[in-house]
Amino acid sequence: MAVRGQVRAGAQRYRALLGLREARWPLVASVAGSMPIGMFGLGILLLVRDANGSFGVAGRVVGAFGVANALGAVTQGRLMDRYGQPAVLRRAAPAHVLMLVALVLAAGRDAPAWVLGLCALGAGAFLPQVPAAMRSLWSALVEDEDSRQTAYALVTIVFEVSVVTAPVLVALIAAVASPAAAVLTAAAIGGIGGLGFSMTAASRRWRGVPHAVGPLGPLHASGVRTLFVVLLAFGTAIGVLQVALPAFAAGRGAAAAGGFYLAAISAGSLCGGIVYGSRRWPGSPPQRLAVCLVTIATGCLLVAAATAPGTVAAAALAVGIMLAPTTVVCSALLDTAAPPGTVTEAFAVLVMGIVVGTAIGNAIGGAIVDASSYRSAALAAAGIAVAGAAAVWARRRTLLRPAA
């Protein structure tokens, strides 16, 4: 009965958020704005591979898109905080679509790799940062801390669902039509999501707080620097694990099963986000953040110790369950850690920390697997996660006091 009551209370929290009239259309637009983020990696890879014949070139073009997206997110976040969300999204969305059309045309005409890279850089930089805008909007639409925690979890849930389903959509479009059609579809969805979000009443009314924090923006605040370092370690640990799991599968002669283990991480993250946002949890946010990272480290140790595919999948699921709560806690801490008027940019900075950390982790994981084994890589991931937890604990005071 107690469990049933908790489930009912959790569902009521989400229903209360979805019942807010001002949040309905922005939420719909945020789904459209999040979907392309998961589509472009595979879509651009297939597009350039078909045009150029090289996975190496295709990987570099996708990498250019990802780097530009990370840097563009921070820039757009700063501009939104200063000039409002519509002013930025209404300019970014058309530019994003035009650069992707240019990329498709260039690929169709056998343009050199540097031209494809330039188009990808432009498309990534102008990708409308709707998830960051939605996160800032929730902080204005919801006042109490518990409801905000649920709202931030909802942002993560929308993103996770998009990331999980988007590659499948790309694969279907590419099979039925072509990779070019998949990229253009993603461009259309992203453009519509960005423009649609900018037209909602809540987005038009939202205003950042005037601020002057210097060239580093929110990173001038010690709390934001702490969160950036923690999420850099978090992303690095997950990046290493993303290589270790396929290496385990390949070592057993079933390389394709690596995708199953990665899907288990995504599924766990989705479930963890839903559960975490449905109730109030004990302890201060820094304490919860440290527990999340220690639990992730424990899951990585289980991956290193496991020998059976089922056990590895269960360990991957356990790691995934803690992913969304980690990002939700960090997002909630921005309400006090980020300097006034920088919350959108600060959120983008944290996302950049995860993206950069994951890329570093992929490189580290590949080197460890080549030199040793998947077990060594999983142990390294556990050590990195523990280092992140230690950083939280050592600098917890920076997260408990409001930013100046």
C-alpha positions in Angstrom: 0.0 0.0 0.0 2.9 2.4 0.8 4.5 1.8 -2.6 1.2 2.3 -4.3 0.7 5.6 -2.4 4.2 6.8 -3.4 3.5 6.0 -7.1 0.2 7.9 -6.9 1.9 10.9 -5.2 4.6 10.8 -7.9 2.1 10.7 -10.7 0.3 13.6 -9.1 3.5 15.7 -9.2 3.9 15.2 -12.9 0.2 15.8 -13.6 0.4 19.1 -11.7 3.2 20.2 -13.9 1.5 19.1 -17.1 -1.6 20.9 -15.9 0.0 24.3 -16.0 -1.5 26.1 -19.0 1.6 28.2 -19.6 3.8 25.1 -19.7 1.9 23.0 -22.2 3.0 24.5 -25.5 6.6 25.2 -24.4 6.8 21.5 -23.3 5.5 20.3 -26.7 8.0 22.5 -28.5 10.8 21.3 -26.2 10.1 17.7 -27.3 10.5 18.8 -30.9 13.6 20.8 -29.9 15.2 17.8 -28.2 14.5 15.2 -30.8 17.1 16.4 -33.4 19.9 16.3 -30.9 19.7 12.5 -30.9 19.1 12.3 -34.7 22.1 14.3 -36.0 24.9 12.0 -34.9 23.7 9.0 -36.9 22.1 11.0 -39.6 25.2 13.1 -40.5 27.4 10.0 -40.1 25.4 8.1 -42.7 25.1 11.1 -45.0 28.8 11.8 -45.2 29.7 8.1 -45.3 27.5 7.6 -48.3 28.9 10.7 -50.1 32.5 10.3 -49.2 33.0 6.6 -48.6 35.0 7.1 -45.4 33.9 6.6 -41.9 37.0 8.5 -40.8 35.8 11.7 -42.6 32.2 11.1 -41.5 33.4 10.8 -37.8 35.3 14.1 -38.1 32.3 15.9 -39.6 30.1 14.6 -36.8 32.7 15.6 -34.3 32.8 19.2 -35.7 29.0 19.3 -35.3 29.2 18.2 -31.7 32.0 20.6 -30.7 30.2 23.6 -32.4 27.0 22.6 -30.7 28.6 22.6 -27.3 30.2 26.0 -27.8 27.1 27.4 -29.5 25.0 26.2 -26.5 27.0 28.4 -24.1 26.9 31.4 -26.5 23.1 31.1 -27.0 22.6 30.7 -23.3 24.4 33.9 -22.6 22.4 35.7 -25.3 19.1 34.4 -24.0 19.9 35.5 -20.4 20.7 39.0 -21.8 18.2 39.5 -24.7 15.4 37.0 -24.0 14.7 33.6 -25.5 12.7 34.6 -28.7 15.4 37.0 -29.9 17.9 34.2 -29.9 15.8 31.2 -31.0 14.2 33.1 -33.9 17.6 33.8 -35.4 19.3 30.5 -34.6 16.5 28.2 -36.0 16.6 29.5 -39.6 20.4 29.6 -39.7 20.5 26.1 -38.4 18.2 24.8 -41.1 20.1 26.7 -43.8 23.4 25.2 -42.8 22.0 21.7 -42.8 20.5 22.2 -46.2 24.0 23.4 -47.3 25.5 20.3 -45.8 23.1 18.0 -47.7 23.7 19.8 -51.0 27.5 19.8 -50.4 27.4 16.0 -49.7 25.3 15.4 -52.8 27.8 17.2 -55.0 30.9 15.4 -53.6 32.3 18.5 -51.9 35.6 18.2 -50.1 35.7 17.2 -46.5 36.6 20.7 -45.3 33.5 22.1 -46.9 31.4 19.5 -45.1 33.1 20.3 -41.9 32.4 24.0 -42.2 28.7 23.3 -42.9 28.6 21.0 -39.8 30.2 23.6 -37.7 27.6 26.2 -38.7 24.7 23.8 -38.2 26.0 22.7 -34.7 26.6 26.3 -33.6 23.1 27.4 -34.5 21.2 24.4 -33.2 18.4 26.0 -31.2 19.0 25.4 -27.5 15.4 24.6 -26.6 16.2 22.3 -23.6 18.2 25.0 -21.9 15.4 27.5 -22.5 12.9 25.1 -21.1 14.9 24.5 -18.0 15.1 28.3 -17.4 11.4 28.6 -18.1 10.5 26.0 -15.4 12.4 28.0 -12.8 10.1 30.9 -13.5 6.9 28.9 -13.8 7.3 26.8 -10.6 8.2 28.3 -7.3 8.6 25.6 -4.6 11.7 23.4 -4.5 10.0 20.0 -4.7 8.0 21.0 -7.8 11.2 22.4 -9.4 13.0 19.1 -8.8 10.1 17.3 -10.6 10.2 19.9 -13.4 14.0 19.5 -13.9 13.5 15.7 -13.9 10.9 16.2 -16.7 13.5 18.1 -18.8 15.8 15.1 -18.4 13.1 12.6 -19.2 12.1 14.5 -22.4 15.8 14.5 -23.4 16.3 10.8 -22.6 13.2 9.7 -24.6 14.4 11.8 -27.5 17.9 10.4 -27.4 16.6 6.8 -27.2 14.0 7.1 -30.0 15.8 9.5 -32.4 18.4 7.0 -33.8 15.6 4.5 -34.5 13.7 7.3 -36.4 16.9 8.1 -38.4 17.4 4.5 -39.3 13.8 4.1 -40.5 14.0 7.3 -42.7 17.4 6.3 -44.1 16.1 2.9 -45.0 12.9 4.1 -46.6 14.3 7.2 -48.2 17.9 8.3 -47.7 20.3 9.7 -45.1 19.8 13.1 -46.7 16.1 12.8 -46.0 16.8 11.9 -42.4 19.1 14.9 -41.9 16.6 17.3 -43.5 13.8 15.8 -41.4 15.8 16.5 -38.3 16.5 20.0 -39.5 12.8 20.6 -40.0 11.9 19.3 -36.5 14.6 21.3 -34.9 13.6 24.5 -36.7 10.0 24.1 -35.9 10.8 23.3 -32.3 12.9 26.4 -31.9 10.5 28.8 -33.6 7.5 27.2 -31.9 9.1 27.6 -28.5 9.9 31.2 -29.2 6.3 32.0 -30.0 4.8 30.7 -26.8 3.5 33.3 -24.3 5.7 31.9 -21.5 8.9 32.3 -23.5 8.0 35.8 -24.7 7.4 36.9 -21.1 10.5 35.3 -19.6 13.3 37.7 -18.8 16.8 37.1 -17.5 18.2 39.3 -14.6 20.6 42.0 -15.8 24.1 41.0 -14.8 27.8 41.6 -15.5 29.9 38.7 -14.5 32.9 39.0 -16.9 34.0 36.9 -19.8 33.8 33.6 -18.0 30.1 34.1 -17.3 28.7 31.8 -14.7 32.1 30.1 -14.2 33.1 33.1 -12.1 31.0 31.5 -9.4 32.8 28.8 -7.3 29.7 26.7 -7.2 29.3 26.5 -10.9 33.0 25.6 -11.3 32.4 22.8 -8.8 29.4 21.5 -10.8 31.4 21.8 -14.1 34.3 19.7 -12.6 31.9 17.1 -11.2 30.0 16.7 -14.5 33.3 16.6 -16.4 34.3 13.6 -14.2 30.8 12.2 -14.6 30.9 12.5 -18.4 34.4 11.0 -18.5 33.4 8.0 -16.5 30.3 7.3 -18.7 32.4 7.8 -21.8 34.9 5.2 -20.7 32.1 2.8 -19.9 30.6 3.4 -23.3 33.7 1.8 -24.8 34.2 -0.9 -22.1 30.7 -2.4 -22.7 31.0 -2.9 -26.5 34.5 -4.2 -25.9 33.1 -6.9 -23.5 30.5 -7.8 -26.2 33.2 -8.0 -28.9 35.4 -10.2 -26.7 32.6 -12.7 -26.5 32.2 -12.7 -30.3 28.9 -10.7 -30.3 30.0 -7.1 -31.1 26.4 -6.1 -32.0 25.3 -6.8 -28.4 27.3 -3.8 -27.3 24.3 -1.7 -28.4 22.1 -3.7 -26.0 24.3 -2.8 -23.0 24.3 0.9 -24.0 20.5 0.8 -24.4 20.4 -0.6 -20.8 22.2 2.5 -19.6 19.7 4.7 -21.4 16.7 2.7 -20.1 18.0 3.0 -16.6 18.5 6.7 -16.9 14.9 7.2 -18.1 13.6 5.1 -15.2 15.8 6.9 -12.7 14.7 10.3 -13.9 11.0 9.4 -13.5 11.4 7.9 -10.0 13.7 10.7 -8.8 11.4 13.5 -9.9 8.3 11.8 -8.3 9.2 12.3 -4.6 11.3 14.2 -2.1 14.6 12.6 -1.1 16.5 12.9 2.2 19.8 14.7 2.6 21.2 17.9 1.1 21.6 18.2 -2.7 25.5 17.9 -2.4 25.1 14.7 -0.3 22.7 13.2 -2.9 25.1 14.1 -5.7 27.9 12.4 -3.9 25.8 9.3 -3.4 24.8 9.2 -7.0 28.4 9.3 -8.1 29.5 6.6 -5.6 26.6 4.4 -6.9 27.8 4.9 -10.5 31.3 3.9 -9.4 29.8 0.7 -7.8 28.0 -0.1 -11.0 31.2 0.2 -12.9 32.9 -2.1 -10.5 30.1 -4.6 -11.1 30.8 -4.4 -14.8 34.4 -5.1 -14.2 33.6 -8.1 -12.0 30.9 -9.6 -14.2 31.5 -12.4 -16.7 28.0 -13.3 -17.8 26.1 -11.0 -20.3 23.0 -10.9 -18.1 25.1 -9.7 -15.1 26.8 -7.0 -17.3 23.4 -5.8 -18.5 22.1 -5.6 -14.9 25.2 -3.6 -13.9 24.8 -1.2 -16.9 21.2 -0.7 -15.9 22.2 0.1 -12.3 24.7 2.7 -13.6 22.0 4.2 -15.9 19.5 4.6 -13.0 21.8 7.1 -11.4 22.5 9.2 -14.5 19.3 11.3 -14.6 19.3 11.9 -10.8 22.9 13.2 -11.1 22.0 15.7 -13.8 18.8 16.7 -12.1 20.6 17.5 -8.8 23.2 19.6 -10.6 20.5 21.4 -12.5 18.6 22.2 -9.3 21.8 23.5 -7.6 22.1 26.1 -10.4 19.3 28.0 -8.8 21.7 29.1 -6.0 25.1 28.3 -7.5 24.8 30.3 -10.7 25.1 34.1 -10.5 21.8 35.9 -10.9 20.8 36.3 -14.6 23.1 33.5 -15.9 21.0 30.4 -15.3 20.5 29.5 -19.0 24.2 29.9 -19.8 25.1 28.0 -16.6 22.9 25.1 -17.7 24.6 25.1 -21.1 28.0 25.1 -19.4 27.1 22.0 -17.4 25.9 20.3 -20.6 29.2 21.2 -22.2 31.0 19.6 -19.3 29.2 16.3 -19.9 29.7 16.4 -23.6 33.5 17.2 -23.3 33.9 14.6 -20.5 32.2 11.9 -22.6 34.5 12.6 -25.5 37.5 12.5 -23.2 36.2 9.3 -21.7 35.7 7.6 -25.1 39.3 8.4 -26.0 40.6 7.1 -22.6 38.4 4.0 -22.8 39.6 3.1 -26.3 43.3 3.5 -25.2 42.8 1.3 -22.1 40.9 -1.4 -24.0 43.5 -1.6 -26.7 46.3 -1.7 -24.1 44.6 -4.0 -21.5 41.0 -5.1 -21.3 37.4 -4.0 -20.8 37.8 -4.8 -17.1 40.6 -2.3 -16.8 38.5 0.3 -18.6 35.5 -0.3 -16.2 37.8 0.0 -13.2 39.1 3.3 -14.6 35.5 4.5 -15.0 34.8 3.6 -11.3 37.9 5.5 -10.2 36.9 8.6 -12.1 33.4 8.5 -10.7 34.8 8.3 -7.2 37.0 11.3 -7.9 33.9 13.2 -8.9 32.2 12.2 -5.6 35.3 13.4 -3.7 35.2 16.7 -5.5 31.6 17.2 -4.5 32.4 16.5 -0.9 35.5 18.6 -0.7 33.8 21.6 -2.3 30.3 21.1 -0.9 30.3 24.5 0.8 30.5 26.2 -2.6 27.2 24.5 -3.5 25.4 25.5 -0.2 25.9 29.3 -0.4 24.2 31.6 -2.9 26.4 33.0 -5.7 27.3 36.6 -5.4 
